[in-house]
Amino acid sequence: TDRLVVTLENHTVIGGLSEAVASTLAFNGVGTRVVPIALPDEFLAAGALPTLHDRYGLSTDSIISRVKAELDAHATPADATPPAV
């Protein structure tokens, strides 16, 4: 089955935890989706942490939304929740 691995890191996505996880899985022949939630590889704005977390997708609400979206995007009909009646 297709599994989802989400990594969360408070630094750039380049050379971070997600790359280590993805390469470990690949070297071991495990075909799993790895979704990194991290800072983009670019110069970042300055500001208060809550504001920056919101801006770069690292706030709690942003993380929850991203994980739900990833799960929904790859859900099979058997995984789908029946509509409420």
N, C-alpha and C positions, 0 to 999 in steps of 0.2 A: 504494500500500500504506500501511497504518497504521504510522507510525513512532513511536518512543518517545524523547522528550527528557527527560533527568533533570537537574535543576539541583540543586546542593548549595551551601548557603550557611550560614555560621556567624552568622546574625543572623535577624531576623524575616522571615517570608515576605511580609509586606506591604511593597510598594515595593522589593522586592529583585530579584535577578537573574532569578528565574522570571517575574516580571511583565514585565521588559524583553524576555526571550526570547519569551514568549507574544505580546506585542503586536507584536514584529517579525515573527513568523511570520504572525500574523493580517493585518497590514497588507500582507504580501506574498502573501496567498492560499494559504498553506501550511497544510493541515489536519493538524496533528501534535499528539499528546498531549504535554503538558508536565506532568511530575510534579515538584513542588518538594519537596525535602528540606531543611527549614529549621526554625528555632525558631517555635513558635506565637506568635501575636500576643496575649500575655498577660504578666502579671508572672511572672517565672521564679524558681525556687528558687535558692538560693546553695549552693555546694559545690565540691568538687574537679572539675576538668574531666572526667576519665574517668566519674565518677558522673553528671554532668550530660549528657554525650554519650549515655550509656546511657538516661537518663531521657527525653531528648527526641529519640531516634532518630537521633543523629548519630555513633554509634560505627561502626566499620568493619563489625561483624557486623550491626548494625541496617540500615545502608545496603545491604549485600549482600542481606539478607532482603527488604527493600522492593523493590529492583530485580527480584529473582527473582519476587516475588509479582506485580508489575506485568506482567512478561513472561508469566508463567503465566496471568494473568487475561485476557490478550488474545491468547493463542496460538490459531492456527487448527489444524485437524487436520493440515494439511501440516507445520506447525511442531512438532507433538507428537513426542516421542521414543517410539519403540515400547517396549513393556514388555520387561524383561529376561526371558530364558527360562532 
